[in-house]
Amino acid sequence: MDSIQHLSLPFNMLRNLIYLDLCWNSLQLVGRNILSLIADRNIRAPLLYLYLRCTRIGGTIPENFGNNMSALRELGLD
């Protein structure tokens, strides 16, 4: 993941992420809530990474990220 940390997703592609659903057990960031994590019209690579790992159109694919707080700490979102 270190190799993609500085990449970002153009803001106009956010429209393709309408069903964004990042789940760590009880933590869920959906729709407008994810906007608070977007800075400078970009989505940080860790969020994109989790989007690709955790979601698909029509539902959520659970992954083993371990403890909620560990995952958040790892992403710098705690």
ZAKENU-485105 format. One line per 2 residues: number of its first residue (from 1); for each residue x, y, z of N, C-alpha, C, O. Coordinates in Angstrom, 1 decimal. Layout:
N
NUM = X,Y,Z,X,Y,Z,X,Y,Z,X,Y,Z  ...
This chain:
78
1 = 0.8,-1.2,0.0,0.0,0.0,0.0,0.9,1.3,0.0,0.4,2.3,-0.5  2.1,1.2,0.5,2.9,2.3,0.6,3.2,2.9,-0.8,3.3,4.2,-0.9
3 = 3.2,2.1,-1.8,3.5,2.6,-3.2,2.4,3.4,-3.8,2.6,4.1,-4.8  1.1,3.3,-3.2,0.0,4.1,-3.8,-0.5,5.2,-2.9,-1.5,5.9,-3.2
5 = 0.2,5.4,-1.7,-0.3,6.4,-0.8,-0.4,7.8,-1.3,-1.3,8.6,-0.8  0.4,8.2,-2.3,0.4,9.6,-2.8,-0.5,9.7,-4.0,-0.6,10.8,-4.6
7 = -1.1,8.7,-4.5,-2.0,8.8,-5.6,-3.4,9.3,-5.1,-3.7,9.2,-3.9  -4.2,9.8,-6.0,-5.5,10.3,-5.7,-6.4,10.1,-6.8,-6.0,9.9,-8.0
9 = -7.7,10.3,-6.5,-8.7,10.1,-7.5,-9.4,11.4,-7.9,-9.8,12.1,-6.9  -9.4,11.8,-9.1,-10.1,13.1,-9.5,-11.5,13.2,-8.9,-12.2,12.2,-8.9
11 = -11.8,14.4,-8.5,-13.1,14.6,-7.8,-14.3,14.3,-8.8,-15.3,13.7,-8.3  -14.1,14.5,-10.1,-15.2,14.2,-11.0,-15.6,12.7,-11.0,-16.6,12.4,-11.5
13 = -14.6,11.9,-10.6,-14.9,10.5,-10.6,-15.7,10.1,-9.4,-16.1,8.9,-9.3  -15.9,11.0,-8.4,-16.7,10.7,-7.2,-18.1,10.2,-7.6,-18.7,9.4,-6.9
15 = -18.6,10.8,-8.7,-19.9,10.4,-9.2,-20.0,8.9,-9.4,-21.1,8.3,-9.3  -18.9,8.2,-9.7,-18.9,6.8,-9.9,-18.8,6.0,-8.6,-18.9,4.8,-8.6
17 = -18.7,6.7,-7.5,-18.6,6.1,-6.2,-19.9,6.3,-5.4,-19.8,6.3,-4.1  -21.0,6.5,-6.0,-22.2,6.8,-5.3,-22.5,5.8,-4.2,-23.0,6.1,-3.1
19 = -22.3,4.5,-4.5,-22.6,3.5,-3.6,-21.4,3.1,-2.6,-21.3,2.0,-2.1  -20.5,4.1,-2.5,-19.4,3.9,-1.6,-19.8,3.5,-0.2,-20.6,4.1,0.4
21 = -19.2,2.4,0.2,-19.6,1.8,1.5,-18.4,1.1,2.2,-18.1,0.0,1.9  -17.7,1.9,3.0,-16.6,1.4,3.7,-17.0,0.9,5.1,-17.4,1.7,5.9
23 = -16.9,-0.3,5.3,-17.3,-0.9,6.5,-16.2,-1.5,7.3,-15.4,-2.3,6.8  -16.1,-1.1,8.6,-15.2,-1.8,9.5,-16.1,-2.1,10.7,-16.3,-1.3,11.6
25 = -16.7,-3.3,10.7,-17.7,-3.7,11.7,-18.8,-2.7,11.8,-19.6,-2.6,10.9  -18.8,-2.0,12.9,-19.9,-1.0,13.2,-19.6,0.4,12.5,-20.6,1.2,12.5
27 = -18.5,0.6,12.0,-18.2,1.9,11.3,-18.6,1.8,9.9,-18.2,0.9,9.2  -19.4,2.8,9.5,-19.8,2.8,8.1,-19.8,4.3,7.6,-20.4,5.2,8.2
29 = -19.2,4.5,6.5,-19.1,5.8,5.9,-19.8,5.7,4.5,-19.3,5.1,3.6  -20.9,6.4,4.4,-21.7,6.2,3.2,-22.1,7.6,2.6,-22.4,8.5,3.4
31 = -22.2,7.7,1.3,-22.7,8.9,0.6,-22.0,10.2,1.1,-20.8,10.3,1.0  -22.8,11.1,1.6,-22.3,12.5,2.0,-21.3,12.4,3.1,-20.4,13.3,3.2
33 = -21.3,11.4,4.0,-20.4,11.3,5.1,-18.9,11.2,4.6,-18.0,11.7,5.2  -18.8,10.6,3.4,-17.4,10.4,2.9,-16.8,11.8,2.4,-15.6,11.9,2.3
35 = -17.7,12.7,2.1,-17.2,14.0,1.6,-16.4,14.7,2.7,-15.5,15.5,2.3  -16.6,14.5,4.0,-15.8,15.1,5.0,-14.3,14.6,5.0,-13.5,15.2,5.5
37 = -14.1,13.5,4.3,-12.7,12.9,4.2,-12.0,13.3,2.9,-10.9,12.9,2.7  -12.7,14.1,2.1,-12.1,14.5,0.8,-11.5,15.9,1.0,-12.2,16.8,1.4
39 = -10.2,16.0,0.6,-9.5,17.2,0.7,-9.0,17.6,-0.6,-8.6,16.7,-1.4  -9.0,18.9,-0.9,-8.4,19.4,-2.2,-9.0,18.7,-3.4,-8.3,18.4,-4.4
41 = -10.3,18.4,-3.4,-11.0,17.8,-4.5,-10.4,16.4,-4.9,-10.5,16.0,-6.1  -9.8,15.7,-4.0,-9.2,14.4,-4.2,-9.6,13.4,-3.1,-9.9,13.8,-2.0
43 = -9.7,12.2,-3.5,-9.9,11.1,-2.5,-8.5,10.5,-2.3,-7.9,10.0,-3.3  -8.0,10.4,-1.1,-6.7,9.8,-0.8,-6.7,8.3,-1.2,-7.7,7.6,-1.1
45 = -5.5,7.9,-1.6,-5.3,6.5,-2.0,-5.8,5.5,-1.0,-6.4,4.5,-1.4  -5.5,5.7,0.3,-6.0,4.6,1.3,-7.5,4.4,1.2,-8.0,3.3,1.3
47 = -8.3,5.5,1.0,-9.7,5.4,0.9,-10.1,4.7,-0.4,-11.0,3.9,-0.4  -9.4,5.0,-1.5,-9.7,4.3,-2.7,-9.3,2.8,-2.6,-10.0,2.0,-3.1
49 = -8.2,2.6,-1.9,-7.8,1.2,-1.7,-8.9,0.4,-1.0,-9.2,-0.7,-1.3  -9.4,1.0,0.1,-10.4,0.4,0.9,-11.7,0.2,0.0,-12.4,-0.8,0.1
51 = -12.0,1.2,-0.8,-13.2,1.1,-1.6,-13.1,-0.1,-2.6,-14.0,-0.8,-2.7  -11.9,-0.2,-3.2,-11.7,-1.3,-4.1,-11.7,-2.7,-3.4,-12.2,-3.7,-3.9
53 = -11.2,-2.7,-2.1,-11.1,-3.9,-1.4,-12.5,-4.3,-0.8,-12.8,-5.5,-0.7  -13.3,-3.3,-0.4,-14.5,-3.6,0.4,-15.8,-3.6,-0.3,-16.8,-4.1,0.2
55 = -15.8,-3.0,-1.5,-17.1,-2.7,-2.1,-17.2,-3.3,-3.5,-16.3,-3.6,-4.2  -18.5,-3.4,-3.9,-18.8,-3.7,-5.3,-20.2,-3.1,-5.5,-20.9,-2.8,-4.5
57 = -20.6,-2.9,-6.7,-21.9,-2.4,-7.0,-23.0,-3.4,-6.4,-22.9,-4.6,-6.8  -23.9,-2.9,-5.6,-24.9,-3.7,-5.1,-24.7,-4.3,-3.7,-25.6,-5.0,-3.2
59 = -23.5,-4.1,-3.1,-23.3,-4.6,-1.8,-21.9,-4.5,-1.3,-21.0,-4.0,-2.0  -21.7,-5.0,-0.1,-20.4,-4.9,0.6,-19.8,-6.2,0.6,-20.4,-7.2,0.9
61 = -18.5,-6.3,0.4,-17.7,-7.5,0.6,-16.9,-7.3,1.8,-15.9,-6.5,1.8  -17.2,-8.0,2.9,-16.4,-7.9,4.1,-15.0,-8.3,3.9,-14.7,-9.3,3.2
63 = -14.1,-7.7,4.5,-12.6,-8.0,4.5,-12.1,-8.1,5.9,-12.7,-7.5,6.8  -11.0,-8.8,6.1,-10.4,-8.9,7.4,-9.4,-7.7,7.6,-8.2,-7.9,7.3
65 = -9.9,-6.6,8.2,-9.0,-5.5,8.5,-8.6,-5.5,9.9,-7.9,-4.6,10.4  -9.1,-6.5,10.7,-8.8,-6.5,12.1,-9.7,-5.5,12.9,-10.8,-5.2,12.4
67 = -9.2,-5.0,14.0,-9.9,-4.1,14.9,-10.2,-2.8,14.2,-9.4,-2.3,13.4  -11.4,-2.3,14.4,-11.8,-1.0,13.8,-10.8,0.1,14.0,-10.4,0.7,13.1
69 = -10.4,0.3,15.3,-9.5,1.4,15.6,-8.1,1.2,14.9,-7.4,2.1,14.5  -7.7,-0.1,14.8,-6.4,-0.4,14.2,-6.4,0.0,12.7,-5.5,0.6,12.2
71 = -7.6,-0.3,12.0,-7.7,0.1,10.6,-7.8,1.6,10.5,-7.1,2.2,9.6  -8.5,2.3,11.4,-8.5,3.8,11.3,-7.2,4.4,11.6,-6.8,5.3,10.9
73 = -6.5,3.9,12.6,-5.1,4.4,12.9,-4.2,4.2,11.7,-3.4,5.1,11.4  -4.3,3.1,11.1,-3.4,2.8,9.9,-3.6,3.8,8.8,-2.7,4.1,8.1
75 = -4.9,4.2,8.7,-5.2,5.1,7.6,-5.1,6.6,8.0,-5.2,7.5,7.2  -4.8,6.8,9.3,-4.6,8.2,9.8,-6.0,8.9,10.0,-6.0,10.1,9.9
77 = -7.0,8.1,10.2,-8.4,8.6,10.3,-8.9,8.6,11.7,-10.1,8.9,12.0  -8.1,8.2,12.7,-8.6,8.1,14.1,-8.5,9.5,14.8,-8.9,9.6,15.9
